[in-house]
Amino acid sequence: MTDPINITHSKSGAKCTIYPFGATLTSCQTSSGKELLFVSRDAILDGSKAIRGGIPVCFPQFGQPDKAMPQHGFLRNNLWKEVTGGRFDDDESAGTVMELELKDVVTARGTGKWGMDTKLDAKVTYTVKIDGDGFTTTIAMENTGTEKWDFQVLLHNYFLVQDRVALDGDKCHVKGLEGYAVSDKVTGDAYVLGTDPVTIPPTIIDRVYTPPKGTLDLNLAIAAGPSKNLSLTASGDVDGAKVAVSGVVWNPQATNAKGMGDFGDDQYVDMICVEPGLLSENSFVEGGKTASFTQVVKLL
């Protein structure tokens, strides 16, 4: 297991920590010292499994629609390398660039189309930038082979909720998903969201929000405590053509938290997952082409 990478933005004093295992951003502190990300106190950091918290990266699938491939794909379960000369620290931001080639993916490939005998190929580049107010993460997925592949990509943000008020809808909620089609993965319900903000109910919340036709970028306002308001914007493209961004909101609640060995039983009140992603089942990248996905998170 490679040691974590610690980066400080000299001009603002903002700081972040990135684990090469999974290229997982586990901490981002603004210039005011406010932490934006949640990591479970029971998270496993030895490289034996994905890190519970921060921002795990999901690719080439979200969830497990392809049962021959592990849940959320293979990026979060493998060791990434920093690009030579990838570190930067200038007036605007500081950060690093990391990459993972398919030939270096040794775990979580499964037995399906991305298995060890695959004819597919890919290189993924991940750029993390911090400034005084927040962070930007950009993932570029290049098809380095000749055969096209379909994909999903998602940034599984665990946001730290101030004062343990995740279940207080007045102080913890998500706005900006009004009019999106909702797929509730817990109840099986499907509906269009009205004008109310999304809050955490008394039971587990695990919902996918698909934008209405014509809406491409995701623009959210997240309340993560009484004095902690965030903005999240996300956009994506395939070979330069913009594609629609979906959103996911997740919190395990008490019952499910107790069933996860790497999640503190009482920590569900400390976090909310708000996750942007390109989740269309019809996104393909031709050989030699690239898809890109960017999110920007700011403390307001």
N, C-alpha and C positions, 0 to 999 in steps of 0.2 A: 504494500500500500504506500503510495507516494504521499509525502507530506502536503498539507493544504497550502495553497497559494494565498498570501496576504498582500493586499494592494491598498495603498493610501493615495488619494488625490492631493497632491502637495498644496494646490491653491486653496481648496475648500476645507480640507481635513476629513472629507468623507472616506469611509473605509469599507472594504469588502473582503470576504473569504470565499475561495473556490476550491473544491476538492477535485483533483484530476480524475478520481474515480467517479464516472458519470458526468464529469464537467459540471458538478452540482454547486451552484451558488448557495452557500449556507448562511451568509450574513451580509447585510448591506446597512451600514449606519450613515445617516445623512450628516451634514456639517454640524447640525445641532446635537448630534449624538443619538438620534432616535433610530432604533432598530426597526427595519421594515419586515423582516422575514422571521418565520417560526421554524424551529427545529425541535423535534421531540427530545426530551431528556433521555429517552431510551433508544434513540437512534443508533444504529450500528455503523461505525465509522471505519471498520477494518477492511472494507472492500469485499466482504462476503455476501452482501446484498445491497440493494439500492438504499440510499440515505432517506430516512423518513423526515422530510421537511426541506426547507429551502426551495429550490426550483429544480426538481427532477425533469429531465427532457424525455419526451415520449416520441418515438419514431422507430419503425415505419408504421406503427399502429397505436391507437389509443384504446385502452381497454384490451379486449381480446376477441375481436370479431373473427380473426384467424386463429383457431385453436391450435394449429400446428406451430404457432409462434408464441413465446411468452407474453404475458400481459405487458402492455406499454412498450413492447419492442426491446431493443438491445442497447440503446445509447446510454441509459442510466446505470447499466450493469457492467460497463467496461472502462478500461483505463485510457484516458485521453492524453495527448501530448500538446504541450505549448508549442506554437509555431515559433521557429527561430526568429528573433527580432520582433515578436508579437507584443511584448510589453510596451505600454505607452503611458505618458503622464505629461499633459500639456495644460494650457490655461483652461480649456473647456472640460476636459475629462481625463480619467485614468482608467486603465484596464488591461486586458490581455486577449489574445486570440488563441484558440485551441482547435485541434482537429482530430478526427478519428476516421481511418480508412477501414473499409469492410474487411480487408485481410488481417487487420489487427483486432477484430471482434472475436473474442475467444469464448464468450459465454452468452447465453440468452438468445441464440440464433434459432433454436428450435429445429424442426424437421421439415418445415415448409419451404416456400420458394426462396427464403433467405438463408436456408441451411448451408452446411459446409460444402455441399456439392452444387451450389447455385451457379447459374450462368449470369446472374445479376452482379452489378458492382456499383459502389458508391463511395464518395468521400464527403464527410460532413464537417463543416467549419463553424465554430461557435465564437462569437465575439461578445464580451462582457465589458460594458462601459459604466462608470459611476461618475457622478458629479455631486454638487452640494445638496441637491434635492432628491436624488433617486438613482435609477439605473436604466440602462437600455441593454437588451439582449437580442442578438440577431443570429439566427441559424440559417446557414446556406447548405442545401442538400444537392450535391452534384452527381449526376449519373455519369460515372466514369467508364461505363460499359457500352455495349451496343444495343442491348435489349431494353425496352422501356419498362418502367415499374410504376405501380400505383403506390400511394402513400397517404398516411395521416401524420400530422405533427402537432404536438401540444406542449406548452410550457406550464407545468403543474405547480403554479405558485402557491406556497403556503404563506399567508400573511399573518404576522403577529398582531393579535387583537389586544389593545391596551386595556388594562384593569379587569381582564377576565370577563368581558361582557359580550362574548360572541352570541349568546342567546337573547340579548336585549335588542330587539328590532329597532328601537329608536337610536341606538348607539352603534349598531353593527348591521350594515345592509349594503346592497348593491343596486345602483341605479344605472339605467342606460340599456336595459334589456327589454323594455316595453315594446310589445308588438312582435317579439321573437316567438317562434314555435318551440314549445317545451316538450321534451321527452323525459319523463320521470323514471329513472332506472330502478327506483325502489318500489313504487306503486304500479308502474306500467301505464300511468295516465299520460295522455297527450292533449295539449291545449295551447292556446296562444296567450301569452302573458299580457295582463292588463296594465294599468297605470301604477299599481303599487310596487314599491321596491321589493327586491328579493331579500328575505330574511331567513334565518335558520329556524326551522320548526322544532317541536319537541322530540322528533325522531330524526334519524339520519336523513340528510339531504344529499342527493346525487342526481343532478339534473343537467341535461344538455340543452343549450339554447341555440337554435338555428335562426339566422337572420332572415327577415323578409326579403323577397326578391328586390334586387336593386341596391341593397345595403351590403357594402363590402367591408369597410373597416369597422373595427370594434372600438367603441368609446364609452368607458365606464367611469362612474364615480363610486368609490368604495369608502364606506365609513368603517373604520377598524378601531373604534374606541371613541370616547367623548371628545377628544381633541386630536384625532388622528384621521385625517381625510386624505385619500389617495386618488389620483387619476391613473387610469390604465388605458392606453391606446395600443392597438395592434393592427398590423396589415401584412398581407402576404401576396406573393405572385408566383406564377409558374412560367418560366422563360419570358419574364417581363410583363406578362399579362396578369392584372390584378385578379385575385380570387376572394371569395367571401370568408370572413372569419367568424367562427362560432365561439361560444363561451360555455364553460362548465362551472357550476358551484357545488362544492362538496364540504361536508362536515360529518364526522363519524358518529357524533353523539355518544352518550355514556355506554350504551350496550355494545356498540361496535368497537369503541375504543378499548374496552376491556378484552376484546378478542384478538387484539393486535399486540404481539409481543414487543414490538419496537415503538409503541406509542403509549405515553403515560396515561393511566386510566382516567385521570381527572383533567387532562390537558385539552379536551375538546372545547373548553370555554376560552382557550387562549389563541384560537386560530380560525381562519376561514380560508378555504381554497377557492380562488377565483382564477380560472385557467382559460386563456385564449388558445385557439387551435384552428388548424385547417383540417376539417373532419369530413369533407366530402368523400364519398366512395368512388368518385369519378375523377380524381386528380392523378394525372400521369405525367411522368418526366421522361422524355425521350433521351436516347443516348447522346451524350455530349451536352445536354441541357442542364439547367439548374433551377431549383425552386428556392425561395427565400421567405423567411418569416421573422418579423420584428415586433417586439413589444417595448413600450416606454412606460415606466412607472415613476410617478412624481409624488412627493409629499407636498400637499397644498398648504 
